[in-house]
Amino acid sequence: MKLYGHPLSGNAHRALTLLSILGVDHESIVVNLPAGEHKQPDFLAMNPLGQVPVLVDGDVTLRDSTAILIYLARKFDTANYWLPTDAKGNAQVQEWLSTAVNEIMQGPFVVRAIKMFGAPADLDAAKAKSDALFTDLFEPHLTGRDWLVGDHATLADLACYSYIARITDGDYALDAYPAINAWLARVEAIDGFAPMVVGADFFASLKSE
Ligand SMILES: N[C@@H](CCC(=O)N[C@@H](CS)C(=O)NCC(=O)O)C(=O)O
């Protein structure tokens, strides 16, 4: 099994951390995004959208982080711990997977991308979307609850973690959100969790090479 990603990609991080948690033997391949490797024919043949992550498992090729989470959970998590099979639990996890690829991408992802990659977007608008997402949804939901769905960690937590944790790369402090901070720490303490690199540390490591 091969996972094509990049250390700064939160979308790839979700998939990588689940591979690590489930102890799935895999090869992690870094796609050279700054060099545009993801827009070359070989990569576009796997994902016509030219985005990471991509998972290749034999004759299965998947191009979306949340689809990859579902595939890995269904294939390797035989206890259905990470993705419940009952109607309510399954749908509740899906709610947060959708939040991860919609609202989290429009807010926290963009705040970080502007600062780290100079993405051409409106910083005030992205910060306002992040403020609303944290104030109206995550902080109240996580107040008095340990996990996004049910009484243990699920794919919902792994999917939502990456860009909320790393919004600090975009000089956005999470100090005002104690329940979110406590939840991030709980996710990081999951057995097998693979940390997501801090942006400044990644760029410093490039300079020291
Ligand atoms: N919905 C996709 C989004 C993937 C995505 O946006 N990946 C970014 C890296 S975090 C990317 O490859 N961007 C390059 C591009 O769009 O050109 C997923 O969840 O996997």
The ligand as a MOL file (V3000), in Angstrom:
LIG
                    3D

  0  0  0     0  0            999 V3000
M  V30 BEGIN CTAB
M  V30 COUNTS 20 19 0 0 0
M  V30 BEGIN ATOM
M  V30 1 N -10.7000 16.9340 -0.7730 0
M  V30 2 C -9.3000 16.6160 -0.8680 0
M  V30 3 C -8.4870 17.8920 -0.8170 0
M  V30 4 C -7.0100 17.6110 -1.0470 0
M  V30 5 C -6.1790 18.8730 -1.1340 0
M  V30 6 O -6.7010 20.0010 -1.1890 0
M  V30 7 N -4.8430 18.6890 -1.1110 0
M  V30 8 C -3.9100 19.7880 -1.2070 0
M  V30 9 C -2.7830 19.6250 -0.2140 0
M  V30 10 S -3.3600 19.7950 1.4420 0
M  V30 11 C -3.2800 19.7880 -2.5850 0
M  V30 12 O -2.8170 18.7650 -3.0340 0
M  V30 13 N -3.2620 20.9540 -3.2310 0
M  V30 14 C -2.6220 21.1180 -4.4820 0
M  V30 15 C -3.5590 21.6750 -5.5220 0
M  V30 16 O -4.7850 21.7160 -5.2910 0
M  V30 17 O -3.0570 22.0630 -6.5450 0
M  V30 18 C -8.9340 15.6670 0.2770 0
M  V30 19 O -9.5990 15.7320 1.3180 0
M  V30 20 O -8.0190 14.8600 0.1360 0
M  V30 END ATOM
M  V30 BEGIN BOND
M  V30 1 1 1 2
M  V30 2 1 2 3
M  V30 3 1 2 18
M  V30 4 1 3 4
M  V30 5 1 4 5
M  V30 6 2 5 6
M  V30 7 1 5 7
M  V30 8 1 7 8
M  V30 9 1 8 9
M  V30 10 1 8 11
M  V30 11 1 9 10
M  V30 12 2 11 12
M  V30 13 1 11 13
M  V30 14 1 13 14
M  V30 15 1 14 15
M  V30 16 2 15 16
M  V30 17 1 15 17
M  V30 18 2 18 19
M  V30 19 1 18 20
M  V30 END BOND
M  V30 END CTAB
M  END
